[in-house]
Amino acid sequence: MNAKTEYKIAAYLGAIFLVFYFLPVGSVRFDHSVTEALALTKWYAREHVVLCLLPAFWIAGGIAAFVSQSSVMRYLGPKAPKPLAYGFGAISGTILAVCSCTVLPLFAGIYRMGAGLGPATAFLYSGPAINALAIILTAKVLGAQIGLARAIGAVSFSVLIGLLMAFFFRKEEQQKAAAAVAMPDDEAARPLWQTAAFFASMVAILVFANWGGADDAGFFGAVYAIKWWLSSAFALLFMWMLWRWMHVSGLRVCLTIAAVALVAILTQGHATWAVFTGVLGLVWMTAGHKGEMGEWFEQTWSYTKQIMPLLLGGVLVAGLLLGRPGAEGLIPSEWISQSVGGNSLGANLFASLAGAFMYFATLTEIPILQGLLGNGMGSGPALALLLAGPALSLPNMLVINSIIGPKKTTVYVSLVVTMATLSGWIYGFLFS
């Protein structure tokens, strides 16, 4: 019997016992916080898992199954041309418009296939941070000045954070680059344009299914009005590609399409159930099969098993501590409001840290900030929260840690918080 191990077990058991022994059940704030945690997790499961995460898992699994490692290394690896690699990271957010959790399977997919740490973390930050609609709504609701500052900060941050991550861990990147030189080129199973079109159809489904609402008659509002028609069109194109290019059974493809249409009719157009039916059909077409289809399912399931529990657990804890928009958790909202007044360095740091641990669904940061600004929040801390909040969250950090390890995760989070803090402080100093 190892005494050190037994002492650790005893310590863990004692800590768990003390937590439950002194659990403040019956306290109004604690009971309300538990309710908020469960409510936030329920909302997350209903609004994000099926429409956001499941498509992202399949895209990430597809990267591992259909994209050769040598191709990823050529375009996104440590030795790839920096304008190409970091340009991909910097502009991806304007296309994807995903939240800090939905981007994680995609980040895991490209990183594990050999993408350099710099381009991969640039993509990780830009995915949720550089959302074109969010930046436009920021300018409309909070003012053009802060909207422009958010756009400039988000684009420059993605590149700068990627470059700094690559510099700090350059030895590991050099080893990865050396391994890439010795890596033979894989023979592609199909032309590159077919693979690109296949992934473009999946990304289009993800983007349009999660297209945010807009309160005007402009471009975003017009797209929002027909988002499900666009999603359906790309889904049909995706199914056609599965049959023609991936050699999936035509009967299974047709039956899946029919099942999705039937569920959409029976639920009176309830998109979540229709999409979930489509995902089940995709499982039926791939699980247990040999070759690429079976590999695609196995890779997708691997990402799901790793990421999903961490995300749901993180959302639960975030809801317990911070509650939902308009409702409190264990931490009183007055503490946050009082701590972000003015434009001091401390206020900007607090705003960055608060934003880093809160969970923001796409576009929800804008009404939250509108309320905080009305309660005395400084313009600098508002920008700091805009630059840190959408890109980070507690569940996001837990998953990043499982992908790149605690050391790289700590450096990445520290870079985001530090840059957001300094940007907010400088903005507040210049424009307050």
KEVOSE-723635 format. One record per atom (N, C-alpha, C): x, y, z. Coordinates in steps of 0.05 Angstrom, whole numbers, plus 5000, padded with zeros to 4 digits. Example, Ala and Ser with C-alpha at 12.3 -4.5 7.8 and 13.67 -1.06 7.14 Angstrom:
REM residues 2
526448865156;524649105156;526449345156;525749555142;527349795143;525850015157;
END
This chain:
REM residues 432
501749765000;500050005000;501850255000;501350434981;502850674979;501650894998;503150965018;502151155039;501351425026;503051525008;502551784995;499951784980;499451564965;496951544950;494551534968;494851384990;492551355009;491951615023;494051775029;493652035041;492052225022;492752204996;491352364976;488352294975;487852024974;485151934973;483552024998;484852005022;483552095046;482952395046;484852545035;484552835033;482152905015;482052774992;479852824973;477152744985;477052514998;474552435011;473752625033;475752725049;475152915070;474153175059;475353265037;474453515025;471653495014;471053275001;468353234991;466253225013;467053085035;465253065058;464653345070;466753505073;466453775085;464653955067;465053925040;463454085022;460454025026;459853765026;456953695029;455953745058;457753715078;456953765106;456054055110;457554235098;457054525101;455554645078;454354485060;452954585037;450554755047;450455005037;448355185048;445655145035;444654895035;442054845024;439954985041;438055115029;436055265043;436555565042;439155645037;439755925033;438556015007;437256245007;435856344983;437756374960;440056504965;441956544943;443056284932;443756094950;444855834940;442755684924;440355664935;438255514921;437655644894;437555914893;437056054868;439456004849;441855994859;444155944842;444155664830;443355474845;443055194835;440955194812;438755334817;436655344796;437755474771;439255694774;440455834752;442455654737;444055504752;445955324739;444555114722;442454994733;440954794718;439454924694;438355164698;436955304676;438855374654;441255464660;443255534640;444055284624;444555064639;445354824625;443154714608;440654734617;438354654601;438154824575;438455084579;438455264555;440655204536;443055144547;445355084530;444854824514;443754624528;443154364515;441154404493;439154574497;437054604477;437954784454;439454984459;440055184439;442755144425;444554994437;447254984425;448254704418;447354504433;448554234428;447754134401;445254124394;444354004368;445154184345;444554444346;444954614323;447854704320;449354724342;452154824340;454154604343;454054454366;456254274372;456254024354;453853904350;453853654334;454953694305;454053904291;455353954265;458354004267;459254144289;462054204292;463653944297;462453754313;463753504318;464153344291;462153344274;462353204249;464453334230;464553604231;466653734215;469453664225;469753674252;472353604264;473053314257;471153124260;471652854253;472352824223;471052974206;471652964178;474453064171;475453264186;478153354182;480153124186;479652974208;481452744215;481152514194;478752474184;478252244166;478852304137;478352544128;478452604099;480852784090;481952924109;484053114102;486752994111;488652974092;491152854098;492753034117;494352914134;495953064153;498053234138;499053134116;501053284101;499853534089;497253524082;495953764071;495553984093;494753894117;494554084139;497254204145;499254044146;501954154152;502854344130;502154284106;503054454084;501854734085;499354754094;497955014093;497755154121;497854984142;497555104169;499755024188;501654864179;503754764197;505754984204;507754924221;509655114230;511355234207;511655084185;513255184163;511555304140;508955314144;507155424124;507655724121;507155844098;507356134095;505656274115;506856454130;505456594152;503056744142;503256894120;500857044111;498456854106;498956614095;496856424089;495756304115;497556214133;496756074157;495256254176;496456494181;495256674200;492956834188;492956864161;490656984148;488256814151;488656544149;486356364153;485256394181;487056404201;486156434228;484656704233;485656914221;484557184227;481857224214;481257104191;478757164178;476656944183;477456724196;475556504199;473056584215;473456754234;471156834252;468956984237;469757134216;467657284202;465857084186;466956854180;465356654165;463856474183;465156374205;463956174222;461856284241;462456514253;460556634272;459656434294;461556304306;460956104327;461656214354;460656074375;461256154403;463856024412;464656094437;467255994447;467255694451;464955564451;464855274454;464755124428;463155234409;462855104383;465455094367;467255294372;469755294357;471655074366;471254964390;473154774402;473554524386;471454384377;471954144361;473554204335;472954434323;474354514299;477354564305;477854704327;480654754335;482054494341;480754314355;481954054361;482553894336;480753914316;481153764291;483653864276;483954124272;486254224256;488854194272;488754234299;491154224314;492253934315;490553744319;491453464321;492253354294;491353474273;492253394246;494853524238;496053684255;498653794249;498854094245;496654244248;496854534246;498754644267;500254854259;502054974278;500455104301;501755124325;500455234348;499555524343;501255674329;500555954323;498055984306;497955864282;495455884266;493055764280;493455544295;491255414308;490055594330;491755724346;490655894367;489556154355;490656244333;489456474319;486556404311;486256164300;483556074293;481756044318;482955934340;481455894364;480356164375;481956374374;481056634383;479056764364;479756754338;478156904318;475356784314;475156514317;472556384312;470256514326;470356554353;468156684366;468456984368;470857094365;471357384370;470657564346;471257464322;470957634299;468357564284;466157614297;463557554286;462457804273;462157804246;461458044232;458858164242;456757994247;454258104256;454558214284;456158084301;456458184329;457858454328;459858484311;461258744309;459458964299;457758894279;455959094268;453859174290;452758974304;450859044325;452159194348;454659134354;456159284374;456259574367;456859634342;457059914333;454260044334;452259894327;449560004326;448460054354;448859874373;447759894399;449560054418;452160004417;453960124436;455460364425;455260404399;456660634387;458760544366;458960704345;460860634323;463760624333;464460794352;467160804362;468060544375;466360434393;467060184406;466759954387;464959964368;464759754348;467259734331;468259964322;470759964306;473059864323;473259954348;475359864366;475259554370;472859454372;472559164375;473559014350;472859114327;473658984302;476658984299;477859224303;480859244300;482259064321;481259084346;482458924367;482258624362;479958534354;479558244350;481258134327;481458274305;483058184282;486058184290;486958404301;489858414308;490558224331;488758184350;489257994372;489657714361;487957624342;488157354333;490957294322;491957484306;494657444294;496757464316;496557664333;498657714353;498757484373;496457394382;496457164401;497656914388;496956864363;498056634349;501156654347;502156894339;505056934337;506456894363;505257004385;506556974411;506456684421;504256544416;504156264424;506256104409;506556154383;508656014368;511456084378;511856334387;514456414397;515056284424;513156294442;513556174469;514055874468;512855734449;513255444447;514655374422;516555534414;517955504389;519555234387;520555134409;522054884408;520254654399;517854644411;515954434403;515054474374;514754724366;514054774338;516154694318;518754734326;520954654310;521054344306;520354204328;520253914326;517953824308;515753964310;513453894293;514153944263;515554174258;516354234231;518354034220;520253934237;522153734229;520753474221;518753404237;517153164232;515653184206;514753424199;513253474175;514953434150;517553494152;519353464129;519553174121;519653004141;519952714136;517252574130;515152724130;512452604126;511852574097;511352324087;510652294059;507952404052;507652494027;505152594018;503152364015;500752404027;498752194025;497352213998;496651983988;495151983963;492252043968;491252253955;488552343960;486552143949;484352093964;482251903956;480552033934;480552293932;478852443913;480152713907;479252843886;480453103880;480053303903;481953493906;481853683927;479353853926;478353913902;475954093900;473553943911;473453683909;471153533920;471253543951;473553503962;473853513991;473153794001;474153993987;473554273996;470554333994;469254243973;466354283970;464854133992;465753893999;464353734019;464453884046;466853984053;467054124079;465554394077;465654524054;464154784052;461254744056;460154524047;457254474052;456654434082;458454294096;458054254125;458354524140;460254684132;460654944145;458255114140;457155114115;454855274109;452455194125;452054934130;449854844147;450254954175;452654934186;453255034213;452755334214;453655484194;453455774195;450555864193;449055764173;446355864169;444355764190;444855514200;443055414222;443355584247;445555714251;446055874275;446156174269;445156254246;445156534238;443456704258;444756904270;443357064290;441357254277;439257324293;437257504283;438257794281;437057944264;437658224261;435058384260;435158624272;432658774275;432258984253;433658944230;433259124208;432758974182;432359114161;431758984135;434258964118;436658984130;439158964115;439858674108;442358644101;443358384092;442958164113;443758214137;443558014158;440657934164;438958134164;436158084169;434957924146;435757974121;434657834098;435557534099;438157494106;439057224108;437657074131;437257214153;435857084176;433056984169;431757144152;429057074144;428856814128;431056744114;431056504098;433156304107;434056324132;436356154141;435755864139;433255774144;432655494143;432355394115;431555564096;431555484069;434455444059;436155624067;439055594059;440255354072;439655304098;440755074111;439854814098;437254814091;436154574078;437354524050;437854734036;439054704009;441954594011;443454694030;446154584034;446154304045;444054244062;443853964072;443253774050;441553844031;441053674008;443553643990;445053853987;447553843972;449453653986;449653674012;451353504028;450553214025;447953154026;447052874022;447752773994;447452943974;448152863947;451152793945;452852953959;455752893959;456352633973;454852573995;455252324009;454752083990;452652113974;451951893955;453951873932;454452103919;456052093895;459052073900;460052213920;462952223924;463952043946;462352003967;463151833989;462051553987;460451503967;459351233961;457751123984;456151293997;454251204017;451751094003;450450894014;448150774002;446050983995;445150983970;443151173962;440551133976;439850883983;437450823998;437550954026;439750934039;440051054066;439851354064;441051464044;441051754040;438151854036;436651714019;433851794013;432151754038;432451534052;430851494076;431451704098;433951784100;434651994119;433352264112;433452334086;432152584077;429152574083;427952344077;425052314081;424352334111;426152214128;425652224157;425852514168;427852664158;428152944166;425753104158;424853074133;422553224123;420053154139;419652894146;417352814161;417352934189;419652924202;419853044229;419353344228;420353474208;419953764205;416953824202;415553654188;412653704184;411153644210;411753414223;410353334247;410853524270;413253644271;413853834293;413254124285;411954154262;411254424252;413754604249;415754484237;418154644230;420054684253;419954514274;421854534297;424554444287;426354634283;428854574270;430654384286;430654404312;432454244328;431853944324;429353874325;428653584321;429353494293;428953664273;429553584246;432653544243;434153734254;437053704252;438053454267;436853404291;437653174306;436952914291;434752914277;434052674260;436152634238;437052864226;439052844206;441752734217;442352814242;444852714254;444552414259;442252324269;441852044273;442151884247;441052004225;441351874199;444251854191;445852064197;448652064190;450151844206;449351814232;450451594248;449851324235;447351294226;446451044213;448150984188;448851204174;450351164149;453351114153;454351164176;457251154180;458150954202;456650934224;457550764246;457850474238;460050354246;460550074240;461450004212;461650204195;462550154168;465650154166;466650024146;469550024142;470350264124;472950314124;473950524107;473450804118;473251004100;473051284108;470551344125;468251224118;465851284132;466051194161;467050954165;467350854193;469351024208;471551104195;473551274208;472351544215;470651644198;469451904203;467751894228;466051684231;464451654255;466151624280;468251454278;469951404302;471351664311;472251824292;473552074299;471552274311;469152284300;467052464310;466252374338;465852124342;465152024369;467352074389;469852054381;472052104399;472052394409;471652584391;471452864399;469052914417;466852784410;464352814427;464852724455;466052484458;466552374485;468452554501;470352674488;472352834502;471253104510;469853234492;469153514495;466453554509;464453394502;461753444512;461453454542;462553254557;462353264586;463653514599;465953594588;467353834598;465654084593;464454104570;462854334564;460354354582;458954134584;456554144601;457254194630;459354064640;460254114667;461154404671;462554514652;463454794654;461154984654;459154934636;456755114635;455255094662;455054864674;453654834699;455054994721;457754984723;459255134743;458955434737;459255514712;458955794705;456255904713;454155744708;451455834716;451155854746;452455674761;452355674790;453655934801;455956004789;457456234799;456356494790;455656514764;454956764752;452056794742;450556564743;447756584734;447456614704;445156694696;444556754668;444257054664;444157154639;443657434634;441057524647;441257724664;438857824678;438257674704;439857474712;439357324737;442157274750;442157264776;444657234791;445256944798;447856894801;448756644813;449856694841;451856544849;452956584876;454356854878;455556954856;456857214856;454857434850;454357614868;452457824864;453158004840;451258074823;451858244800;452758514808;452058604833;453058874841;456058874844;457258654852;460158644854;461458694827;460258574807;461358614780;460958904771;458559004775;457959284766;459759484780;460159444807;461859634822;464759614814;465559374805;468459334800;469259424772;467359494754;468159564727;467459864722;466960014742;466460304739;469160444734;469060664719;471460814712;473060664692;475560754688;477360644668;480160584679;480260514705;482760444717;483760174706;486360124710;487559874701;486159634715;485559674741;484259464756;481459404746;479959614738;477259574728;477359414701;479359484685;479659344659;480459054663;482259004683;483058734688;480758574699;479158684716;476858544727;474858474705;474358674687;472558624665;473558394647;476158394642;477258174625;476957904639;477557894665;477357644679;474457544681;472657734687;469857664689;468857564662;469557694640;468757604614;469957334607;472457284616;473757034610;472456794622;471156834646;469956604660;466956584654;465656794645;462856784638;462456644612;460056524608;459456404582;457556594567;458556684543;456856854525;456156694501;453556654496;452656554470;453056784450;453156714425;453656914404;451557134406;452457384407;450957634408;449857704435;449957524455;448757584481;450457784497;453057814489;454758004504;453858294500;452458344478;451758624472;449558734491;447258594494;445358694514;446358694542;448058494549;449258494576;450858744581;452558814561;454259054564;452559304564;450459304548;448659534548;447559594576;446859384590;445859414617;448059504636;450459384633;452659464651;453559754646;453559834621;454260114615;452160304627;449660224627;447560384639;447860404669;449260204681;449760204710;452460314718;453760454700;456260594707;458860454698;458660254681;461160124671;462660314653;465260324656;466960494639;467160384611;467760564591;467960474564;470360294559;472560334574;474860164572;474259884581;473259844605;472459574613;470459444595;468659594583;466759484564;468159364540;470159504529;471759394507;473359154516;474559164540;476058934550;474258684552;471858714562;470058494564;469258384536;468958574517;468258484489;470458334476;472958394483;475258264470;475957994484;475257974510;475957724524;473557534526;471157644531;468857484537;467957284516;467457374491;466457184470;468556964464;471157024467;473156824460;473756624482;473156684506;473756514529;471256464546;471356244560;469256184580;470355954597;469155904620;470155684637;469955414623;467755344610;467755094595;469755084572;470055314559;472055334538;474855274548;475655384571;478255334582;478755034589;476654914600;476954634608;477554454584;476254514561;476654354537;479354414525;480154674524;482754744513;484954604528;484654594555;486654454572;486954164564;484654034557;484753744550;486053704522;486153914506;487253894479;490253964478;491054184490;493854274488;495354274514;493954204536;495354174562;495254434578;495754404605;495454634623;497354864617;499854804609;501755014605;500955194582;500355084559;499555244536;496855384542;495055244555;492455374562;492855614579;494555594599;495055824617;496256054602;498156004584;499356214569;497256344550;495656174537;493656284519;491656464533;490556364555;488556514571;489856774581;492356754591;493656994601;494057204579;494757114555;495157304533;492557444526;490357294525;487757414518;486957614540;487157544565;486457724587;488257964588;490857924584;492758154585;492258344562;491958244538;491458424515;488758564517;486758424526;484158554530;484258774551;485658724572;485958914594;487459164584;489659134571;491259364561;489759514540;488359374522;486859504501;484559674513;483159564532;481059714546;482059954560;484359914574;485560144589;486360364571;487660294548;488560504529;486160634516;484160474509;481760594497;480360784516;480160704541;478860874561;480361124566;483061104565;484761344570;484561544547;484261434522;484161614499;481461734493;479261574499;476661654489;474561704511;475361674536;473361724557;473162024562;
END
